[in-house]
Amino acid sequence: MDKANWLLLNTIRRSNTLLTVSKLKRSKFEKSRVNFSTNCRPAKMRFVQFTVENKQSIGLETSVQGDIIDLCATDSNIPNRMVDFIQQGSTALESAKKILKSGGGGGGVSAHTISRNAVKIEAPITRPDKVICVGLNYVDHVAEIGYSLEDAKKAPEIFNKFPSTIIGPYDDVKHSDITQALDWEVEIAFVIGKKARNVEASCALDYIFGYTVALDVTARDYVGKQFNGGQCLLGKSMDTFCPIGPVLVTKDEIKDAHKLDLKCSVNGVVKQNSNTRNMIHSFEAIIAYISK
């Protein structure tokens, strides 16, 4: 890919229970609360994008779901959009690490630390150049739908969402009147932080800036051979169909991204529960394939 800052979603399996729930009527879905998450050890570099008093900034959590160090207020050279921050490369990242180490800047922890309750948490990255998704990439999902595992191993199944589908982790998903089959799948997502073209699998992880969690929302009645020539774009790219976050964790904080639990629950009931160890195509293989 010629440009950096693209978001890649790796689609997890859908459980049989989820297939039933995906038929929720509009009014019932509006009353539902969908939670999506992944497990990882407590990390230091947990980036968030947030707004306070209508001003956007980026920051670091002081702890998991804790208060936030406002990086932009601490250092005016740090941009207020994560895409721009990543494009600055190691310069911005090292500045953020120094701020975290010093406890929020020269004025101490309290100088530029904001209560989480005082801000609106946005998606950790917005308006990337691309949102690329991989389907049929979990062994259990392939078995569930009766698809050939050997065929699934031949090459990743690629589709995309528009960057405009991205919303924050606590924002509402808009249920369009045109669909009666709104569906959701928890994803592990990773952000490519630099130009990637013809990348070899052996060095593919060098191109990842960090990881986050996402929800792949789909209008199932707009996905299939009878719609749009069989392409799934319309059913995948309606407004608000890609909640992500709340944090973007740098890759060095994740010991092994192929050993992460992924879970999705609706109104407290777990609907999806799997692990990235069940992936058919690894992160390295996916990057190498897509960058050709």
N, C-alpha and C positions, 0 to 999 in steps of 0.2 A: 504494500500500500504506500502511495507516495506521501501521504500525510500521517502525522502522528495523531494521538488522541482519538482513538476509536474504541468503542465499547463492544465487548464480545460476550454474549450470553450463551451459556451452555445448558441446554434444556434437560431437565430432569424428567423422570417418568411420571405419568399420571396414574393414580390408583383407581381401581374400579369404583370406589366410593366417590371419587372426584368426578368421574364421568356422570354419575347421577346428579351430583350437586351442580354440575355445570349447566343443568337445565333450569336453574333458578329463574323465576319470573322477575321482571324488573323491580317490582315493589319489594319482593323478598330479598333480592340482592342488596338493595339500598340499605336494608337493616342489618346486613351482615358485616362483621369485622374480620378481615383477612390479615393474618400475621405471617410473615415470612422471615426466616432467619438461617444463619449458619453458625456453627461453633468454631471458635478459634481461641487460642490462649490469649489472655489479656495483653494487648499490644500498646506500645507507646505512641506510634505514629498513626493515629486514628483521625484522619482529616474529615471535616464537615464543611459544607457550605450552609450559611444561615443568613437570615435577614433580621435586623433589629432597627426599629424606627424607620422602616422603608429603605434601609441601606444594606446592601449585600456585602458579605465578607466571607473569608475562609478562616477556619480555626482548627485547633486540635483539642480533642477531649482530654481532660485531666484524668479521667478514669472512664470505664465503660458506662455509657449513658450519664456521665458526670457533667460538670461545668465545662466551659469552653474558653480556651485561650484565644483571643482575637489576634490572629497573626498580622492582619492588615493595620490594626491600630498600634501594634508593637513596632512594626517595621513598614514604613510607607513605601518601600521598594517592592513589597510583596503584593501581587495583583489580587483583586477580589473575586476572580473567577478561577476555578480549578483548572480549566483548560489552559488558561494563560500561565498559571503557576507551573504546570507540567512542562509547558513549552520552554520555560526558563532553565530547565534541566537541573543539574546538580547545584547551581547557585541558589535557587529558591529553596531546594530541599535542605541544604546545609544550613541556611538561615533559619528555617523552621526547627531543625534539630537543636540549634543553639538556643533559640527562644524557649523551647521545651525544657532543655537542660537547666536554663537559668531560672526556671519557675515562672515564666510569663513575661520576661523582659527585665530590664534594669531596675524597674520600680518594684519588683517582687511579684509574688503570685497574684495578689489582689489588684495590681495596677491595670492589667488588661484581661482579667478573667471575668467572664460574664456568667451569670446563673443560666443554666439551661432553660429554666422556666421563663426567662425574659426574652428568648429568641424564638424564631420560627425555623425549624430545621428543614432545609431544602434537600433536593437530590445532591449527592456529593460531587457529581459532575453533570453539567448540562451542556447542550449543544455540541457534543463531539462531532467530528466529521462523519462518522459512520456508526451505526448500531448493527452489528453482525451477529446472527444467531445460529446455533447448531442444534439440529433436531435428531431424534432417534440415536442418542449417544449414550444411553444407559442400557446395560444388559437386561435388567429386569423389565424395562419399558418395551424393549424389542420383543421379549418373550410374551409380554402381556397382550400385545396387539397381534401376535402371530406372524411377525415379520421375520425374515431370514437373517440370522445373526451373521452368516457369511456375507450376505449382501450388504448389511450395515457396516461391516468391517472394510469394505472396498474403498469407501471415501466418505468424509463427513457430509451430512445433508445440511446445506446452507440456505438460510433465508435471512431477511432483514426486517427491521423496523425503522421508521423515520425517527431522526433525533428529536423531533417535536413531540413524540409520544412520552418522553421522559417526564416524570413528576417526582415529587418528594415521597418519602416512605410513609408519611402521615396524611398525604393529600387524598382527596376523594377520587375514585375512578368514576368517570362519567359513563353511565349505562345508556348507550344510544338506543333510541326507540326502534331502530331497524333490526336489532338482534334480540332474540329470546334465548340465546344459548351462550351466555357469557361464562368464560372459563379462565382458569388461572393455574400457573405452574411456577414453582419456586426455581430460581436459577442461581448458579454461581457465575459471577460476571467478573471479567478482568479488563483493565484499561491498558491499552498499548500506549507507551509513553514516548516513542520516537519513531521516525520513518522506518518502515519495515517492507522490504521488497526482496523476494527470493531468499527468504530466511531459511537456514538449515535448522533442522529440529534440535541438533546438538547445542545450539546457542539461542534457541527461541525464547527461553525464559528471560534473557537479558533485555528483551523488548517490553516486558511487562512492568508497568509502574506500580500497580497495586490491584487489590481485589475488593469487591463489594458483593452485595446480595441484591437480587432483583426479582420482580414478579413479571412473568410473561403473560399478559392478559390477551385473550383471544375471543373473537366472535366466531364461535364454531360453525354457526350456520352460514358464514361467509368464507369458509375454508372447505375446499373440495373440488372435484372435477366439474361440478355444475356452475362454479363461479370463477370469473376472471381467468378462463382458460386453464383452470386447475392450480393457478398460483395462489399462495396464501397471503399475499401482501395486504389486501383489503381487510381481511379478518384479523391481521396482526397490528395494523398501523393506525387504528382510530385514535383520536385524541385521548391522552392519559393512559394508554395501554402499556406503559413501562415504568411502574414505580420502582425506584432503586434507593438503596441506602439503609440506614442513615449515614454510615461511615465508609470511607475509602481507606483501606489499610495497605501500607506499602508492602511490597513483596518480601522484603527482608524480615518482616514480622511474622510471616506465615512459614512455619517449619516445613510443612509438606502440604501443598494445595490439593494433592490427590488423596488426602485423608480428612476431608471436611464433611461433617454431617450437614444435611440440608433438610429443613422442615417447613411445612406450610400447615397452618391451622385456620379453621373458620369457626368463629364463635367458641373458641376454646377446644374444638374437636380437631385432632390431628388428621389431616387428609393426605399429606405426603411426608414421607420420612425415608431418606436414602443417604448415600454417601458418595463423594466424588471418586472413591476407589472403584465404583461400578461403571465408570466411564469406559466407553469402547475406544474412543480416540483421545489421547492425552492432550494436555494444553500445548505441549511442544509440537505434536503432530498437527493440531488444528492450525496453529500459527504458520507452520511451514506450508500447509496446504493452501490457506487463504492468501498468503503473501506472494504466491507465484504469479 
